[in-house]
């Protein structure tokens, strides 16, 4: 995790001199939680010594490629067949966290938000390989193990029952965990959920795990949405803050109340091979006002192979399958005329002159997501270099490659997930 935190620090969150110290005493209200970036001044995970801008880019690009390989490996029931990485650290953990209170009396943990995973899990006291902050189950009066015969035991990856308590093992990026399946109360903002099922981590290896656990917002049976369907009607929205913000905090709204009424939406698609993901039908991309000529096969949704386009909260920069990215990049360069193009790490389209392309638009049925420059250009801390903040998805030898609409492109947008009505909405919203 250290590598990713260091890598993001300079590039996204170096505060200009003279900015006011942010107010970190923000309380979650109703069914709305504050979403904090791991490098926010209000985050305990913020690094003290950032890397250079160039080194930051290289670290993040490596992390994104590993994240995409991980997402592409996920199959039905969340099983992954990508081996644990060895010889080098790979961090793929989501970069946004929320406060969750677990147990009775409540213990507060800063859990990562992951829209592409289901079951929640937290490090428990006594865990080997976990962070210093853990959940102490023995101090909770409402804690209860899940028995082997319980239906939830069949809803986790690789379940095991060596004794009377259900256990499971899973890989998460470059990490592996062994956990017990348990019940306890969880409070999100002012909403209390009794008997919430989650994993209590006993052993952990690798560097990809969020330090204080993960809150899965996917579509599977053990996700937060599925376990709270009567409370939140499988509906939520989030707004991720701009990397230029001094506060770095957005919001996560749970349930149908307070969701935007006037928001353009596109249908959600179901893919049984990757049932947790929020698939949508990407049909075209514009660079400026010009539509890009992209083979339809690059965007094709295929439930048999898992191919298609997803929104994800754990990838930083949007990745497109190679034919789509190449076409977008070439049109971008064409509109930049004779300006000298350079590369930096995995970004192959960088300039030291002002970029004249005003917008890039992702087109979905019923919804055009038009991005201003802050959502598709990453600029150096000195402002002298700008790079197209997208990349070609790495080839996968395991499964079909995904197009991923990532957090840099989502920032300062309200993204609505409405499972009962099978729709995903996007609207511009400054939330920094």
Buried (B, 14 or more C-beta within 10 A) or exposed (E): BEBBBBBBBBBBBEBEEEEEEBEEEBEBEEBBBBBBBBBBBBBEBBBEEBBEBBBBBBBBBBBBBBBBBBBBBBBEBBEBEBEBBEEEBBBBBBBBBBBBBBBBEBBBBBBBBBBBBBBBBBBBEBBEBBBEBBBEBEEBEBBEBBEBEBEBBEBBBBBBBEEEBBBBBBBBBBBBBBBBBBBBBBBBBEBBBEEBBBBBBBBBBBBBBBBBBBBBBBBBBBBBBBBBBEBBBBBBBBBBBBBBBBBBBBBBBBBBEEBEEEBBBBBBBEBEBBBBBBBBBBBBBBBBEEEBEBEEEBBBBEBEBBBBBBBBBBBBBBBBBBBBBBBBBBBBBEBBEEEEBEEBBBBBBBBEEEBEBEBBBBBBEEBEBBBEBBBBBBBBBEEEBBBBBBBBBBEBEEBBBBBBBBBBBBBBBBBBBBBEBEBBBBBBBEBB
